Amino acid sequence: MRGKITAIIASSLLFINVIFWCSMLFIMTPIKFLLPEIAVRKIMDPIFSTIAGAWISCNSGWMKLTQPTCWDVELPSNLDPKGWYFVSSNHQTWVDIFVLQHVLNGKIPFLKFFLKQELIRVPIMGQAWWALDFPFMKRFSKSYLEKHPEMKGKDIETTQKACEKFKYIPTSVMNFFEGTRFTPEKHEKQNSPYKHLLLPKSGGFAFALNAMGTKFQSLLDCTIIYPNGIPSFVDFMQGKVPEITVRIREVPIPAEFCQGDYENDPEFKQRFQAWVSDLWSEKDKQIEALKKAHPESVISDHTSLV
């Protein structure tokens, strides 16, 4: 019963928060059509980012009110809210998004996630993501491209155009390399060489780097662990996530990977994928070490509320 009451309160606060801040966005959105592109980027985008940051702060507010979660977080001390970052993380549940927004809000620019093109049709949220310039990706299957060869490369153009907007104001672009949530079934089907991770997909990252040049100052490599088991979104809303562990490290992006042709240069693609694979191997070892250190739960002196 307590979990259901918590879920009702949390869901109500989440809904009110969405409606209020989306209304603010939608009131401002028409102005974007009246101003030149550069003016939109330099004048309107900071306003939209401020609204989005306030939205996330309110999310953190109802989370603290309804969730008895103990946060064990370690992140770089020199993060810049006016910098440019590419952010990646392992992906286990939709709760990951709330976690990343919570721990990084105000420390780096507002996170903008790579989204599937179909999600723009989601009522209210789809329009909000569009207003906030989230990069929508339209990927084509091999079978589709065989029937429509003229569409080859169009998905890359879409990604690059979306990222080019981010050259003008500080931005954080978020991408889950695995492309989907981890499950034992997916792990087995992929025959993944990693114990705790699915195979990484580095194409979106490569295209973003190509579009942004050297604008991204670094990669923020995020690792999320739920010591008491991976929660569902319902678990989260019911306050059944007692502990969350987050580790974030800043990784320099080699200059050579900001200019190459991932799609048409096999050698460059191989080097890029090898670099991402090395990052993934390190993450897998980190997850294993953290799980061994805290086999049942995370209880330590350095655990602190964020």
N, C-alpha and C positions, 0 to 999 in steps of 0.2 A: 504493500500500500504506500509506504514512504517513497519508493522509487517512482510510482505512478504520479504521486503529488509533485515530486521534484520535476518530473518530465513535463507535467502540465504547466508549471511555473516557468521552467526554462524555455519551453516551446512558445509560450505566450510572449515572453520577453524577446525571444529571437524574432518572432513574427512582427511585433511592434517596432523593433529595431530596423528590420528590413523595410517595412512600409515607410517609416519616417525618413530614413536616409535615402531610399530610392526616390521618394517624392522630392527631396532636395535636389537630387541629380536630374530628375526629369524636368524640373522647373528651369534648371540652368542649361540643359542640353540644346534647346533651340538656338541659343546664342552661338553655338559652334557652327551652325550653318550660315551665320551672318558675317562671320569674321574670316579673313584670309588664313590660310593654313598656318603660317608662321605665328600669327597673332593667337590662334587657337592654342598652339603648342606652348607659347611663352606666357600667355595671360590666363587662359581658361584651365589648362592642365594643372597648374599649381592649386587652383581653387578646387578642382575635382579631386586632386590628391588629398587635400585637407579634409574634404568631406569624407573620403574613403577612410582616412586615418581615424577620424572621429567615429565612424561606423565600427571599425575594428576595436577601438577603445571601449565602446559600449558593449560589444560582444565580450570583451575581457571582463567588463563589469558584471554582466549577468552570469558569466562562468564562475567568477569568484564568489558570487552570491549563492549559487546553486550547486557548485561542484566542490566536494571536499578533497580536491586533488593536491597531492604534494609534488611539486615540480623540482626536478634535479636537472639544472640547466648550466651548461658551460658554453660560452661563446666568446669570440675575440672582443677585446676591450676597445679596439680602435675603429669600430664600424662607423660609417659616415652616413647620416640621413640625407646628405646631398651628393652621394656617390652613385656610381653605376655598378650594379652587381648582377651576375647570373647565379641563380639559386637552384640547387637540386637536392633531392632527398630520397631516401627509400620510401616506399608507398605500401601501406598495409590496410588503411581504412580511410573513410572520408573525414574521420576525426583529425587526420594528419593536417588538413588545411587549417582547421581552427588552431591547432598547436603551433604551426609555423607563423600564422598571423599574430598569435598571442605573444610569442617570444621575440619576434622581430619588429613588431609595430613600433615606430618612432626611432628605431635604431638604424634602419636603412629605409630607402624610399618604399612606398606602398608596393606590395607584391602583386605582379600581374602574371597570371597563369596562362600557359598554353592551353587552349580549349578546342574541343572538336567543333567543327562548323555547325553541327546539328544542335548544339547547346544554345545557340542564339535564339532558338524558338522557345526556350523555357520561359514561361510567363514571369514577368517582372524582373527576375534575375538575369535572364538573357539580355534584356534591354539595358540593364544596369551594367553588365559586363561590357556591352558594346559601348556605352557612354564613357566607360572608364578606359577604353582602348585596350581591352584584353586581346592578345593575339589569337585569333581564330585560325585553326589549321584545317585544311581540307585535303585529306590524304586519299589517294586512289589506289585500288588494289591492282595487282599485276594483271588479273583477268580483265579488269575494266580498261587498262591501258592498252592491252592487246587489241581490244575492239575499238578503242578511241585513241590512237597514237598521237593525235594532235593535242591531247591534254597532258602529254608528258612534260614535266617541268612546271606546270601551272601551280601545283601545290607548293613548290619551292618559292615561286614568285609571290604567292599569297603570304607565306611566312616572312619573306624578306621585306615586303611592303609594310607589314604590320610592325616589324621591328625598327624600320627606318624612322618611324614616328618618335622613337625613344631617344634619338640623338640629341634632341633639343632641351630636354629637362631630365634631371636625375631620375633613374628608373631601376627597378629590380624586376627581372624577368624570371619567373619560376617554371621549372619543367621537371616532372617526375621521369627520370631516365627509363624506368621500367615500363612506362606507358600504361600500366594497369596495376591494380592492387595485388599484392602477394597473397597467394593461397598455396597450400601444399599440392593441390591438383595441378595448378599452373606450373609450379616448380618442377614437378615430376614430368609433365608433358614437355617442357622445354629441355629437360635433362640439363638443368643449369649447373655449371661448375661451382657455383657459390652455395654455401650452406643456408644462408638467410636471405638471399636476394634472387630476383629474376634477372634474366639477361638485360643489360642496358641497351637502349636505343639512342644512339648519339646524333642522329640526323638533324633533329630539331635544334639541338645545341649548336651544331656546325653551321646551320643556315643562319641562326641568330648572330653568331660571331661574324659570319661573312657580311651580314647586313650592317652590323654595328661597327665593323672595323676594330680598332683598339679602344673603343669607348668603354667597354666593360673593364673595370680595373681589376677584378678578380672573380673567382668562382667561390661561392659559399656552399660548402659541402655539408649538408645537414643529415644527421642520423637520429631517428626517433625510435625509442623502445618503450613498450608497454609491459613492465615487469609482471603484471598480473594477468597477462593474456591480451591478445589483440581485441579491442572493443568494437562493437557495432555502434552505429550512430545512436541507436536506441539506448544502448548501455550508457553512452556518454550523456545523453539528455536525462537519464535517470540518476545521474550522479554515481555511477558504478565504475568509475575509473580512478582508483585511489592514488595511483602514482604514474608519472610520465617522466621519462629520461630523455633529454635532448643534448646532443653534442654537435657543435658547429665549428668548423675550421675554415680558415680562409686559404684558398689555393691559388697561386699565381697562374694566369693563363698564358702559355707560351705564345709569343708573338707570331710564330709561324702558323698557328692555327686560326689566326684572325683574317687571313688573306687567301687561303687555299680554296680549291674547287672540290668540295666533298662529293658532288654528284658525278663529275666527269674525270676526276683524277684518281685512279685506283690506288696509287702509292700514297697520296695524301690521305685518302679515306682509311687506308690500312694503319697509317701512323696515328691518325686521330682516334680510331677505334681502340688501338693498343693503349693509348694514353688514358682513355675513359675506362678501359678494362682494368688498368692498374689502380685507378681511383676506386673502382668497385671492389677490387680484391682487398684493398686497405680497409674499406668500409665493412666488408664481410668479417675481417679479422677483428675490427673494433667491436662489432655487434657481439661476436663470440666471446670476446674478453669481458664485455660489460655483463653479459648473461651469466658468465661463470663467476664474476665478482658478486653478482646479486641474483642467485639462482631462484629465489622466491619473491623477493621484494627489495626495493631500494630504500634502505634506512641508514643514513649516514649523517655525520655532523655537518657536511657541506651542503646538504639538501636545503634548498631555500625556495620560498614562494616568489614567483615572478609577478 
